[in-house]
């Protein structure tokens, strides 16, 4: 109980979950009341964002205690779990939206590879002029991420067995198996055979500096793990209400459907993004790269199977293929990422390039 008293975000999230679990239907029953709808969105969004910070904080504590690459992997899988929960909730409770899964995955990949990577390289380069990272680690991420992204978001536009942008049932099953196998092979590389690829080239044991430099109170591993899981439970409960509010808000505002995926991605990635940028500013670029590229890879490798399985079980259509402008921006982003991480050194100009690509992506959403 003493530990919980020091967790205001967790307590606020639990309280919010209890309120909307028992009183969600009457509160959200009439969304024509603009004030009630906006107030509920702000309240639930704040609770879920605070809970996400709690999840990331405890994942960071586990990262410090377990070391790389296991610590970053725990952080990535925790955030991706929240992402899968949110997407599943929107797919199961919202109106028919066959492009939701695609829009969310594309948003996550673009936000990670442009905003998070861009800010990390820009601010890290500004503070430290030039930073080093492990070339083999970055290449290992990209060699799996690039083919997975093309198979998932571009190739469906060129298949002929079904409508444009979708796969046939046989192709869908193959894609699920292929992405799971690729991600599983990468995890084996990251955690078993080539762990050194994901450590800084001049790695020193700076766990204590990480902990004290950023005010992280280290408890036992089981306590951090338990609090991390406990913080994720209210997110599961609140996801249905958030999905309903997002879906209704986009419909009323006449906003582009892709905005729903962008909102979900922003909510999920904000705490993890701050952790990545903080690591780069602290001259720990390798950790920042592990967080960013690991998040993009896990999104495609884990969220995609969940989206496709939900679509198959519920009979809902799932469209994966991007439009031509979005496909070009995705391929350009993957190419720039490959070039920028090909030397083992980075500077602030590379960060500017990534941020310009993000601005291009945002323009395409609204125009």
BAGUKE-622771 format. One record per residue: z, y, x of N, C-alpha, C, CB in turn. Coordinates in pm, whole numbers, padded with zeros to 5 digits, always signed. Each point is the difference from the previous one (the first is absolute). Glycine has a CB too. Example, Ala and Ser with C-alpha at 12.3 -4.5 7.8 and 13.67 -1.06 7.14 Angstrom:
// BAGUKE-622771
+00780-00569+01319+00000+00119-00089+00000+00120+00090+00125-00117-00189-00197+00222+00154+00006+00119+00082+00073+00109-00077-00215-00063+00118
//
This chain:
// BAGUKE-622771
+00000-00120+00083+00000+00120-00083+00000+00125+00087+00122-00124-00181-00051+00118+00295+00001+00115+00089-00138+00032+00052+00232-00057+00063-00312-00045-00039-00137+00022+00048-00082+00070-00107+00015-00203+00146-00002+00161-00272-00078+00058-00109+00034+00148-00021-00009-00224-00108+00133+00263+00135+00039+00140-00016-00077+00090+00095+00226-00074-00073-00274+00016+00183-00077+00078+00097-00150-00009-00027+00180-00038+00168-00218-00012-00285-00140-00018-00035-00031+00076-00130-00003-00226+00114+00001+00361-00111-00026+00076-00124-00138-00028-00058+00153+00177+00084-00252-00196+00002-00134-00028-00050-00006-00131-00075-00092+00129+00189+00159-00230-00138+00004-00130-00066+00072+00009-00133-00004-00113+00223+00117+00184-00227+00076+00014-00124-00080+00079-00105+00214-00008+00133-00283+00114-00090-00083+00077-00091-00113-00086-00056+00056+00211+00126-00116-00291-00039-00108-00088-00045+00049-00106-00097-00113+00039+00216+00229-00097-00189+00056-00100-00090+00032+00061-00137+00094-00124+00197-00036+00246-00197+00030+00068-00125-00127+00027-00080+00201+00105+00108-00304-00056-00040-00128+00027-00067-00060-00127-00058-00038+00192+00156+00045-00301-00080-00054-00127-00048+00073-00049-00124-00065-00057+00234+00197+00072-00235+00079-00043-00117-00039+00083-00122+00191-00069+00150-00206+00201-00132-00034+00088-00113-00135-00039-00059+00132+00186+00105-00233-00203-00020-00135-00026-00052-00020-00146-00039-00084+00184+00142+00168-00273-00094-00009-00140-00045+00049-00013-00144+00033-00079+00237+00076+00149-00268+00058-00013-00134-00052+00106-00098+00203-00095+00107-00243+00210-00056-00043+00108-00090-00143+00047+00028+00238+00071-00017-00313-00149+00093-00135+00041+00038-00093+00014-00118+00036-00113+00214-00029+00020-00310-00092+00005-00115+00019+00126-00083+00001-00248-00005+00122+00283-00036+00013+00126-00076-00032+00125+00082+00172-00114-00136-00138+00112+00265-00026+00119+00082-00150+00022+00019+00218-00035+00119-00291-00075-00095-00144+00010+00027-00085-00035-00120+00049-00054+00236+00016+00043-00352-00074-00040-00120-00098+00105-00048+00193-00138-00062-00162+00264+00083-00087+00108-00047-00034+00090+00118+00102-00008-00232-00209-00028+00304-00038+00078+00117-00077+00126-00036-00006-00211+00129-00013+00235-00260-00060+00127-00041+00095+00116+00025-00136-00121-00173+00264+00090+00190+00099+00101+00038-00015+00026+00149+00162-00073-00184-00231+00180+00218-00035+00029+00140+00125+00015+00087-00211+00111-00078+00309-00039+00028+00121+00023+00078+00072-00129+00034+00022+00220-00108-00012-00309+00008+00067-00129+00023-00080-00086+00098+00099+00012-00230-00232-00009+00216-00083-00080+00089+00006+00048+00144-00149-00046-00192+00138+00178+00210+00006+00056+00136+00138-00021+00061-00173+00172-00062+00278-00151-00019+00136-00021+00051+00024-00143+00042+00077+00182-00147-00125-00276+00066+00015-00142+00035-00075-00034+00127+00027-00055-00242-00149+00111+00256-00079-00028+00121+00072+00051+00124-00212+00014-00135+00262+00110+00128+00070+00057+00116+00124-00081+00033-00086+00229-00060+00163-00267-00041+00123-00077+00022-00032-00136+00063+00108+00118-00195-00201-00191+00135-00032-00134+00051-00065+00008+00138-00027-00083-00236-00063+00182+00254-00066+00015+00129+00103+00029+00109-00208+00084-00114+00303+00005+00084+00104+00034+00098+00086-00122+00032+00003+00235-00085+00032-00313-00018+00082-00119+00022-00074-00102+00085+00115+00040-00219-00242-00064+00188-00077-00100+00075-00026+00046+00143-00106-00076-00213+00083+00206+00230-00022+00051+00135+00128-00011+00082-00176+00157-00086+00289-00123+00027+00129-00010+00069+00029-00146+00035+00086+00204-00122-00114-00293+00029+00019-00143+00027-00091-00047+00113+00065-00035-00239-00186+00088+00243-00092-00037+00108+00054+00043+00136-00193+00018-00159+00256+00102+00162+00062+00045+00125+00116-00092+00039-00066+00238-00053+00141-00285-00046+00109-00093+00028-00056-00130+00059+00137+00100-00188-00244-00151+00129-00063-00122+00051-00044+00019+00144-00076-00059-00232+00008+00171+00259-00050+00026+00134+00115+00017+00100-00205+00108-00099+00313-00042+00057+00114+00020+00091+00061-00133+00042+00046+00222-00109-00027-00311+00014+00058-00130+00035-00100-00087+00077+00147+00013-00204-00275+00003+00173-00101-00072+00078-00002+00053+00143-00137-00040-00207+00154+00172+00225+00007+00058+00134+00121-00054+00076-00113+00208-00084+00226-00222+00014+00119-00055+00064-00023-00143+00046+00144+00149-00141-00213-00226+00057-00033-00138+00039-00098+00000+00117+00037-00077-00237-00129+00175+00238-00096+00010+00110+00072+00025+00132-00174+00086-00159+00275+00002+00155+00076+00030+00121+00074-00124+00051+00025+00237-00077+00032-00313-00016+00080-00116+00039-00083-00120+00039+00175+00082-00150-00291-00100+00085-00081-00118+00028-00107+00025+00106+00041-00073-00233-00075+00200+00256-00101+00032+00100-00141-00019-00053+00162-00067+00176-00258+00110-00094-00140-00015-00038-00051-00138+00040-00035+00248+00027-00062-00304-00104-00066+00062-00115+00067-00031-00135-00210-00013+00130+00322-00062-00126+00061-00046-00125+00051+00117-00084+00063-00214+00113-00007+00316-00048+00055+00112-00075-00105+00073-00081+00172+00022+00174-00284+00012-00108-00107+00069-00071-00060-00088-00108-00048+00132+00204+00040-00261-00179-00054-00093-00099+00086+00000-00127-00095-00143+00185+00227+00145-00167+00090+00006-00116-00024+00128-00078+00172-00137+00123-00186+00249-00052-00026+00128-00066-00131-00006-00079+00126+00121+00182-00230-00173-00119-00131-00007-00065+00004-00087-00124-00109+00035+00220+00167-00153-00208+00005-00093-00114+00085+00056-00113-00031-00193+00158+00137+00267-00125+00083+00060-00104-00079+00102-00079+00203-00036+00141-00276+00122-00071-00078+00103-00068-00114-00062-00080+00058+00163+00182-00124-00264-00126-00111-00063-00072+00051-00072-00124-00126-00026+00217+00247-00027-00212+00059-00063-00119+00014+00102-00113+00123-00165+00147-00077+00285-00113+00009+00107-00100-00139+00031-00056+00204+00097+00117-00300-00093-00029-00138+00030-00039-00053-00104-00099-00037+00110+00221+00058-00238-00189-00047-00108-00088+00069+00009-00136-00043-00146+00201+00173+00174-00200+00076+00012-00126-00059+00111-00086+00208-00083+00115-00237+00198-00053-00054+00114-00075-00137-00033-00058+00128+00156+00149-00215-00213-00069-00135-00031-00048+00004-00104-00111-00092+00055+00226+00175-00158-00209+00012-00102-00103+00050+00060-00131+00044-00171+00176+00051+00263-00166+00054+00064-00121-00107+00080-00073+00225+00010+00108-00306+00067-00032-00105+00080-00062-00107-00090-00062+00044+00185+00165-00081-00292-00094-00104-00091-00051+00046-00070-00128-00083-00033+00234+00210-00004-00239+00049-00078-00112+00041+00084-00121+00075-00167+00165-00043+00293-00143+00051+00082-00111-00093+00114-00039+00227-00057+00075-00314+00100+00017-00086+00113-00030-00126-00040-00075+00090+00111+00201-00172-00011-00232-00128-00027-00063-00093-00070+00098+00029+00201-00150-00136-00257+00095-00097-00071+00083-00057+00094+00106-00056-00153-00193+00073+00119+00318-00050+00081+00111-00044-00094+00111+00152+00195-00059-00278-00242+00053-00045-00102+00096-00005+00046+00144-00129-00094-00183+00134+00225+00207-00008+00049+00138+00136+00038+00058-00227+00081-00053+00336-00105-00020+00132+00043+00047+00036-00060+00135+00070+00024-00238-00083-00157+00249+00036-00066+00126-00082+00052+00116+00064-00201-00127-00195+00219+00103-00088+00054+00104+00043+00140+00040-00189-00139-00087+00212+00226-00013+00037+00138+00030+00131+00007+00078-00118+00073-00207+00214-00160+00171+00128+00002+00069-00017-00047+00145+00118-00042-00218-00191-00068+00240-00019-00049+00136-00076+00102+00085+00000-00235-00086-00105+00293+00028-00076+00101+00073+00088+00120+00033-00211-00075-00115+00295+00118+00020+00089+00114+00024+00096-00029+00113-00019+00064-00241+00080-00183+00240+00095-00035+00105-00068-00001+00136+00133-00135-00165-00248+00068+00174-00071-00009+00128-00037+00139+00050-00089-00228-00064+00038+00313-00026-00041+00134+00043+00120+00087+00036-00201-00021-00147+00307+00017+00067+00119+00080+00032+00059-00043+00133+00046+00032-00245-00038-00162+00268+00058-00050+00124-00086+00037+00120+00103-00189-00127-00235+00160+00118-00088+00018+00115-00040+00145+00024-00083-00229-00041+00105+00316-00056-00037+00140+00021+00123+00090+00008-00215-00042-00120+00301+00042+00016+00116+00089+00001+00106-00046+00100-00046+00055-00240+00093-00179+00224+00111-00046+00084-00042-00011+00146+00093-00125-00195-00208+00064+00220-00049-00008+00138-00031+00140+00053-00094-00231-00044+00031+00315-00040-00035+00134+00044+00121+00084+00037-00200-00013-00144+00302+00013+00057+00121+00077+00031+00072-00057+00121+00022+00058-00242-00019-00190+00255+00067-00061+00115-00068+00040+00130+00069-00194-00143-00202+00188+00147-00072+00035+00122+00007+00150+00027-00153-00194-00038+00144+00274-00069+00003+00146+00018+00136+00047+00048-00172+00023-00179+00279-00061+00109+00133+00048+00036+00051-00066+00128+00047+00040-00243-00078-00168+00261+00038-00066+00124-00072+00060+00119+00043-00209-00128-00174+00238+00111-00077+00061+00108+00044+00142+00029-00191-00143-00063+00229+00216-00042+00049+00136+00020+00129+00002+00081-00107+00068-00215+00197-00162+00185+00130+00000+00066-00004-00066+00138+00106-00005-00224-00196-00091+00243+00001-00079+00125-00134+00001+00073+00174-00145-00104-00267+00227+00057-00132+00020+00062-00087-00123-00008+00104+00163+00153-00060-00272-00097-00077-00125-00006+00099-00116-00012-00191+00098+00139+00160-00192-00229+00089-00113-00022-00074-00131+00024+00132+00135-00166-00056-00235+00207-00058-00131+00028+00042-00101-00106-00001+00052+00245-00085-00149-00268+00033-00111-00090-00064-00126+00055+00015+00156-00200+00023-00268+00144-00051-00129+00044-00137-00025-00061+00235-00089+00023-00338+00089+00062-00137-00014-00048-00023-00131-00074-00074+00141+00191+00130-00250-00139-00020-00130-00064+00058-00005-00140+00003-00106+00225+00111+00173-00245+00062+00001-00131-00086+00072-00103+00222-00008+00109-00268+00130-00074-00085+00075-00093-00128-00075-00031+00095+00213+00089-00156-00272+00013-00123-00077-00022+00025-00121-00089-00083+00075+00221+00199-00136-00209+00032-00117-00083+00010+00039-00147+00122-00104+00193-00062+00220-00220+00004+00049-00138-00141+00024-00053+00223+00106+00045-00303-00033+00033-00131+00044-00049-00099-00114-00012+00044+00220+00103-00036-00320-00016-00096-00109-00006+00018-00083-00126-00004-00006+00249+00122+00012-00310+00022-00068-00129-00021+00097-00116+00164-00157+00110-00121+00283-00094-00010+00097-00109-00145+00034-00034+00219+00093+00071-00304-00079+00028-00139+00042-00026-00075-00103-00085+00001+00126+00216-00008-00254-00177-00072-00095-00086+00065-00019-00137-00074-00115+00205+00207+00118-00212+00065-00012-00130-00036+00116-00092+00188-00124+00109-00190+00245-00056-00035+00117-00081-00143-00008-00051+00164+00136+00131-00255-00179-00045-00140-00011-00041-00018-00110-00104-00072+00083+00226+00135-00198-00206-00010-00109-00097+00055+00040-00136+00018-00162+00188+00088+00241-00188+00069+00033-00125-00063+00119-00071+00210-00091+00098-00242+00197-00025-00036+00127-00063-00148+00036+00007+00226+00072+00055-00305-00141+00026-00142+00035+00014-00093-00114-00039+00065+00156+00183-00040-00276-00134-00089-00113-00028-00020-00026-00150+00075-00098+00214+00026+00115-00302-00023-00027-00144-00115+00080-00061+00241-00050-00016-00278+00162+00078-00112+00078-00052-00135-00066+00025+00135+00204+00037-00136-00306+00048-00127-00062+00037-00013-00144-00048-00004+00149+00198+00104-00202-00266-00011-00134-00056-00076+00006-00131+00216-00070+00110-00283-00040-00148-00088+00002-00116+00047-00091-00113-00184+00051+00154+00287-00132-00132+00041-00096-00102+00073+00065-00116+00015-00169+00177+00038+00290-00157+00071+00073-00106-00043+00147+00003+00198-00159+00012-00131+00240-00091-00031+00142-00002+00031+00067+00132+00046+00001-00243-00099+00118+00260+00019+00074+00125+00148+00027+00022-00228+00105-00025+00274-00134+00146+00138+00030+00038+00098-00112-00026-00053+00231-00045+00007-00345-00005+00093-00109-00032-00049-00131+00060+00065+00116-00213+00025-00213+00217-00030-00133+00052+00003-00101-00113+00098+00061+00223-00171-00171-00205+00005-00111-00094+00132-00074+00018-00253-00021+00002+00292-00068-00096+00126-00074+00017+00006-00077+00131+00012-00020-00246-00122-00044+00284+00000-00075+00127+00019+00094+00118-00150-00173-00102+00078+00285+00100+00013+00097+00109+00140+00061+00003-00245+00049-00018+00304-00029-00100+00135+00056-00008+00101-00093+00066-00061+00119-00212+00052-00248+00180+00091-00098+00060-00019-00003+00151-00004-00137-00210-00123+00140+00255-00026+00001+00144+00062+00123+00065-00214-00126-00038+00200+00243-00027+00053+00124+00057+00152-00005+00011-00194+00126-00095+00260-00180-00006+00146-00014+00006+00040-00086+00118+00014+00027-00249-00078-00143+00262+00033-00092+00109-00031+00064+00135-00048-00197-00150-00068+00265+00159-00041+00060+00128+00098+00108+00044-00238-00049-00056+00278+00139-00036+00091+00108+00039+00138-00053+00036-00127+00156-00150+00176-00255+00075+00131-00058+00032-00004-00069+00136+00047-00032-00246-00156-00040+00274-00012-00068+00129-00009+00100+00116-00115-00192-00115+00035+00297+00096-00011+00101+00105+00133+00068+00027-00239+00035-00064+00309+00001-00044+00129+00067+00019+00103-00096+00059-00052+00154-00191+00048-00279+00148+00092-00100+00056-00026-00021+00148+00012-00110-00222-00140+00105+00262-00033-00016+00141+00049+00120+00081-00201-00138-00062+00186+00258+00004+00049+00118+00071+00152-00003+00016-00193+00131-00091+00265-00172-00014+00146-00007+00010+00042-00099+00108+00019+00058-00242-00091-00169+00254+00032-00097+00105-00020+00063+00138-00068-00190-00152-00039+00269+00166-00024+00069+00126+00110+00101+00028-00247-00031-00030+00286+00107-00072+00096+00110+00017+00141-00051+00027-00141+00140-00149+00181-00248+00085+00139-00044+00007+00023-00120+00091+00026+00087-00228-00131-00158+00264+00019-00123+00078-00069+00005+00135+00019-00123-00213-00152+00125+00213-00071-00025+00126-00018+00123+00088-00115-00179-00118+00101+00298+00058-00032+00119+00080+00088+00119-00040-00236-00083+00024+00364+00063-00026+00090+00108-00041-00007+00121+00092+00150-00172-00096-00179+00151+00223-00005+00111+00095-00112+00100-00032+00093-00153+00172-00195+00110-00247-00107+00090-00037+00051+00117-00085-00160-00193+00009+00272+00173-00076+00049+00097-00097+00123+00074+00050-00092-00142-00182+00111+00137+00314+00105+00078+00064-00066+00105+00088+00161-00196-00005-00090+00307+00024-00055+00108+00083-00027-00051+00140+00124+00170-00135-00231-00121+00199-00035-00050+00134+00109+00019+00103-00234+00049-00054+00317+00055+00037+00113+00023+00091+00129-00009-00078-00141+00147+00149+00148-00249-00238+00111-00011-00095+00133-00007+00070-00151-00114-00160+00244+00192+00109+00139-00007+00044+00084-00022-00123-00040+00152+00200+00156-00202-00182+00087-00027-00115+00065+00130-00045+00043-00237+00080-00109+00304-00178+00052+00127-00048+00062-00014-00138-00171+00118+00135+00222-00236-00166+00057-00021-00134+00116+00094-00025-00071-00238+00009+00157+00251+00091+00115+00087-00020-00041+00144-00021+00135-00154+00138-00239+00198-00063-00049+00137-00017-00055+00020-00140-00053+00012+00244-00023-00113-00295-00054+00009-00136+00113+00013-00101-00199-00135+00069+00302+00057-00051+00108-00003-00098+00076+00132-00003+00019-00247+00031+00024+00292+00087+00086+00118+00004-00082+00129-00012+00163-00127+00141-00287+00122-00089-00084+00120-00005-00040+00038-00141-00083-00058+00224+00084-00037-00315-00046+00029-00136+00108-00030-00103-00234-00049+00071+00357+00038-00028+00111-00012-00094+00003-00129-00079-00008+00241-00014-00043-00349+00069+00000-00128-00071+00130-00073+00030-00254-00013+00010+00327-00018-00113+00125-00075+00016-00032-00148-00002+00135+00185-00110-00109-00252+00220-00033-00142+00011+00113-00087-00053-00144+00050+00199+00111-00133-00297+00092-00099-00053-00051-00137+00043+00063+00146-00200-00010-00251+00144-00049-00133+00036-00137-00024-00062+00237-00085+00017-00311-00007+00041-00134-00033-00052+00006-00047-00145-00071-00062+00231+00163-00028-00270+00006-00042-00141+00028+00115-00096+00079-00222+00078+00006+00318-00038+00031+00113-00088-00124+00087-00020+00238-00002+00079-00309+00034+00029-00122+00080-00013-00104-00073-00085+00045+00106+00223-00058-00236-00203-00098-00077-00078+00037+00000-00148-00045-00146+00201+00174+00131-00230+00044-00002-00140-00022+00134-00067+00170-00173+00059-00138+00283+00012-00020+00133-00058-00148+00032-00018+00214+00074+00107-00296-00123-00015-00146+00020-00013-00051-00067-00128-00023+00010+00251+00063-00133-00273-00043-00073-00120+00056+00065-00126-00012-00214+00133+00139+00257-00127+00063+00064-00115-00072+00130-00036+00221-00102+00065-00270+00174+00035-00071+00126-00027-00137-00025-00062+00121+00105+00190-00178-00222-00167-00131-00031-00056+00008-00042-00146-00075-00068+00227+00189+00016-00271+00012-00048-00138-00019+00110-00103+00155-00175+00083-00092+00294-00069-00027+00107-00097-00147+00043-00003+00234+00077+00032-00301-00087+00082-00142+00036+00003-00079-00093-00090+00024+00087+00235+00011-00215-00235-00066-00097-00089+00019+00041-00145+00037-00184+00169+00086+00222-00205+00031+00037-00138-00072+00128-00040+00223-00111+00022-00229+00209+00069-00057+00130-00033-00153+00003+00006+00209+00101+00086-00268-00202-00024-00146+00001+00018-00074+00004-00132+00030-00125+00211+00019+00053-00311-00067-00003-00131-00001+00139-00063+00070-00240-00031+00044+00310+00035+00006+00134-00057-00088+00097+00077+00232-00047-00078-00231+00038+00211-00085+00087+00080-00147-00026-00029+00176+00006+00177-00213-00134-00192-00138-00035-00029-00046+00063-00132+00029-00215+00125+00057+00211-00225-00034+00057-00130-00018+00151+00010+00126-00184-00112-00039+00250+00186-00007+00145+00014-00124+00043+00078+00249+00010-00009-00279-00080+00118-00119+00033+00081-00126-00019-00082+00121-00069+00209-00130-00044-00278-00118-00031-00080-00021+00107-00108+00034-00246+00044+00074+00282-00113-00010+00100-00107-00034+00138+00057+00166-00132-00136-00104+00169+00246-00025+00131+00059-00144+00018+00045+00236+00004+00072-00294-00107-00012-00140+00008+00043-00092+00013-00121+00054-00137+00204-00023+00062-00310-00082+00006-00121+00005+00139-00064+00041-00246-00038+00079+00300+00024+00015+00130-00066-00064+00111+00084+00214-00080-00107-00197+00074+00238-00054+00104+00086-00150-00013+00022+00220+00011+00111-00277-00125-00149-00142-00023+00026-00030-00011+00148-00052+00121-00209+00151-00165+00285-00015-00010+00145-00079-00124+00036+00217+00122+00033-00274-00128+00088-00073-00120+00043+00092-00121+00006-00157+00144+00130+00102-00261-00166+00081-00122+00000+00055-00032+00138-00138-00085-00189+00064+00123+00294+00044-00029+00137+00131+00071+00034-00238-00030+00065+00274+00132-00142+00123+00074+00028+00123-00088-00018-00113+00211-00071+00105-00310-00021+00114-00090-00020+00031-00078+00126-00059-00019-00238-00044-00035+00303+00022-00071+00126+00054+00090+00108-00182-00154-00062+00136+00279+00063+00046+00097+00100+00148+00031-00020-00230+00098+00013+00273-00081-00140+00141+00030-00028+00090-00116+00043-00069+00145-00193+00027-00267+00159+00079-00118+00038+00010-00010+00152-00072-00119-00210-00041+00136+00278-00002-00010+00146+00090+00105+00064-00233-00092-00011+00228+00215-00042+00083+00107+00055+00149-00030-00017-00183+00164-00050+00220-00211-00069+00139-00034-00026+00050-00108+00095-00032+00061-00240-00050-00163+00260+00041-00114+00082+00003+00035+00148-00097-00152-00171+00001+00232+00217-00018+00020+00143+00079+00117+00059-00223-00096-00031+00276+00185-00053+00068+00118+00053+00114-00033+00097-00060+00116-00211+00155-00203+00174+00109-00029+00096-00050-00069+00127+00156-00018-00194-00246-00077+00178-00054-00070+00117-00078+00097+00088-00012-00215-00132-00061+00307+00069-00076+00098+00076+00089+00090+00084-00173-00006-00177+00284+00050+00119+00094+00082+00076+00056-00077+00119+00058+00126-00209-00034-00254+00190+00050-00083+00110-00103-00009+00111+00139-00132-00161-00267+00118+00125-00107-00009+00100-00015+00131+00076-00119-00169-00142+00120+00282+00070-00015+00130+00065+00120+00029+00089-00137+00083-00194+00257-00117+00148+00120+00021+00080-00006-00080+00130+00130+00042-00210-00183-00164+00202-00011-00083+00120-00097+00063+00100+00051-00205-00137-00164+00257+00087-00098+00061+00090+00057+00126+00066-00185-00091-00142+00258+00172+00065+00062+00121+00057+00106-00036+00103-00045+00122-00214+00106-00239+00200+00099-00046+00096-00061-00074+00117+00162-00013-00184-00296+00025+00198-00075-00064+00110+00007-00152-00008+00047+00200+00142-00043-00253-00263-00007-00146-00021-00125-00029-00083+00256-00025+00011-00371+00056+00048-00126-00012-00073-00028-00145-00039-00085+00198+00124+00128-00292-00043-00026-00140-00033+00064-00037-00133-00013-00055+00244+00135+00098-00266+00065-00030-00129-00075+00067-00114+00221-00020+00114-00268+00142-00093-00076+00070-00102-00128-00076-00034+00095+00218+00080-00164-00267+00021-00123-00077-00023+00032-00130-00072-00104+00100+00205+00210-00166-00165+00038-00125-00067+00026+00023-00148+00099-00084+00214-00032+00197-00246+00029+00031-00141-00128+00030-00076+00226+00089+00067-00309-00001-00011-00120+00046-00072-00102-00112-00018+00039+00229+00092-00083-00287+00018-00103-00103-00009+00053-00125-00070-00106+00089+00209+00236-00117-00190+00059-00115-00068+00003+00019-00151+00138-00044+00201-00113+00167-00245+00003+00029-00143-00139-00013-00061+00195+00152+00036-00296-00099+00032-00137-00010-00051-00044-00146-00009-00053+00225+00098+00085-00302+00006-00040-00140+00002+00073-00080-00107-00046+00018+00245+00174+00006-00262+00077-00074-00101-00046+00035-00141+00195-00006+00157-00238+00131-00178-00049+00039-00132-00118-00085-00041+00079+00232+00040-00176-00246+00050-00118-00079-00033+00034-00149-00001-00148+00177+00102+00229-00221-00007+00028-00142+00012+00094-00055-00105-00038+00028+00236+00126+00055-00293+00098-00048-00096-00020+00056-00140+00158-00023+00187-00193+00150-00198-00018+00059-00132-00125-00053-00068+00117+00205+00077-00225-00222+00001-00123-00051-00060+00019-00135-00070-00125+00121+00176+00184-00222-00110+00020-00126-00072+00081+00016-00128-00012-00116+00217+00114+00204-00213+00080+00022-00120-00084+00059-00113+00202+00034+00144-00285+00065-00111-00086+00063-00100-00097-00102-00059+00019+00220+00120-00083-00300-00035-00099-00097-00048+00065-00110-00083-00140+00049+00201+00257-00093-00159+00068-00106-00076+00042+00052-00137+00082-00104+00215-00030+00227-00221+00037+00059-00129-00124+00011-00090+00189+00129+00110-00300-00088-00051-00123+00011-00077-00047-00134-00055-00062+00194+00139+00073-00300-00057-00042-00132-00045+00092-00055-00109-00095-00042+00227+00226+00063-00210+00096-00054-00097-00010+00073-00134+00153-00062+00190-00169+00194-00186-00003+00079-00124-00140+00015-00058+00198+00122+00084-00299-00162-00008-00137+00014-00048-00053+00141+00010+00044-00186-00151+00023+00273+00226-00045+00138+00015-00104+00010+00111+00223+00083-00080-00323+00001+00055-00105+00021+00099+00056+00078+00118-00176-00004-00180+00136-00037+00301+00041+00070+00122-00124+00041+00077+00218-00131+00011-00238+00260+00004-00113+00053+00077+00052+00045+00136-00123+00074-00212+00062-00126+00318+00046+00027+00135-00090+00096+00077+00102-00225-00001-00231+00219-00023-00095+00077+00080+00015+00150-00018-00155-00191-00017+00156+00263+00127+00007+00146-00002-00136+00060-00030+00190-00007+00162-00190+00134-00206-00124+00072-00012-00059+00030+00137+00079+00100-00216-00204-00058+00219-00067+00024+00128+00070+00105+00087-00213-00063-00111+00253+00179+00055+00068+00100+00086+00132-00053+00056-00105+00181-00135+00183-00251+00052+00128-00054+00047-00022-00107+00107+00102+00049-00225-00207-00130+00208-00030-00103+00100-00030+00063+00136-00088-00149-00182+00011+00259+00179-00035+00067+00125+00126+00055+00068-00227+00060-00094+00315+00002+00015+00124+00057+00057+00088-00110+00056-00011+00191-00164+00022-00305+00093+00081-00111+00050-00056-00052+00132+00061-00062-00235-00192+00038+00241-00060-00052+00124+00016+00101+00114-00166-00133-00135+00151+00262+00105+00018+00103+00103+00143+00001+00050-00181+00137-00105+00277-00153+00013+00142-00001+00039+00031-00120+00089+00059+00118-00212-00112-00235+00176+00021-00119+00082-00064+00016+00138+00008-00140-00208-00128+00201+00213-00067+00022+00128+00080+00096+00087-00222-00041-00109+00267+00152+00052+00078+00098+00076+00131-00063+00049-00103+00188-00135+00167-00267+00051+00124-00067+00041-00026-00092+00118+00087+00013-00235-00198-00087+00230-00032-00092+00111-00021+00077+00129-00104-00159-00162+00034+00271+00153-00026+00079+00121+00127+00065+00053-00232+00043-00083+00314+00011-00005+00120+00071+00045+00104-00092+00060-00044+00167-00176+00047-00292+00134+00099-00094+00053-00059-00091+00108+00117+00007-00220-00233+00030+00274-00069-00089+00093+00037+00024+00146-00185-00010-00162+00263+00115+00190+00029+00032+00140+00145-00022+00039-00182+00164-00012+00271-00179-00085+00141-00014+00030+00071+00133+00020-00054-00216+00102-00020+00327-00119+00058+00133+00011-00045+00085-00118+00006-00017+00253+00075+00114-00291-00035+00084-00115+00030+00145+00030+00045-00191-00156-00110+00281+00079+00028+00143+00011-00010+00063-00138-00088+00005+00237+00123+00122-00246+00012+00065-00131-00134+00021-00068+00203+00112+00083-00313-00100-00008-00131+00020-00063-00037-00119-00088-00072+00141+00195+00107-00261-00152-00026-00118-00082+00071+00010-00134-00027-00137+00209+00147+00193-00208+00072+00018-00125-00072+00095-00094+00210-00044+00121-00268+00152-00067-00074+00095-00083-00117-00069-00069+00067+00187+00153-00137-00272-00081-00115-00072-00057+00044-00085-00119-00112-00003+00226+00222-00069-00212+00049-00084-00109+00037+00084-00122+00084-00165+00169-00023+00280-00147+00040+00086-00112-00121+00058-00073+00212+00055+00123-00320-00026-00050-00123+00046-00064-00058-00110-00089-00046+00154+00195+00055-00278-00151-00047-00111-00082+00084-00013-00127-00080-00119+00206+00210+00148-00197+00083-00003-00121-00044+00108-00098+00192-00089+00134-00219+00208-00083-00045+00107-00088-00130-00038-00070+00111+00168+00150-00199-00238-00079-00125-00047-00060+00028-00098-00113-00118+00031+00218+00211-00121-00195+00038-00099-00102+00056+00068-00125+00048-00166+00182+00037+00267-00165+00059+00070-00115-00108+00073-00080+00217+00028+00128-00312+00035-00059-00108+00069-00070-00079-00098-00086-00015+00168+00186-00008-00288-00135-00077-00099-00075+00075-00048-00124-00108-00072+00213+00241+00075-00211+00075-00042-00119-00026+00096-00116+00178-00102+00147-00177+00233-00117-00006+00099-00107-00141+00054-00025+00232+00061+00057-00327-00089+00033-00135+00050-00020-00098-00109+00043+00075+00240+00037
//
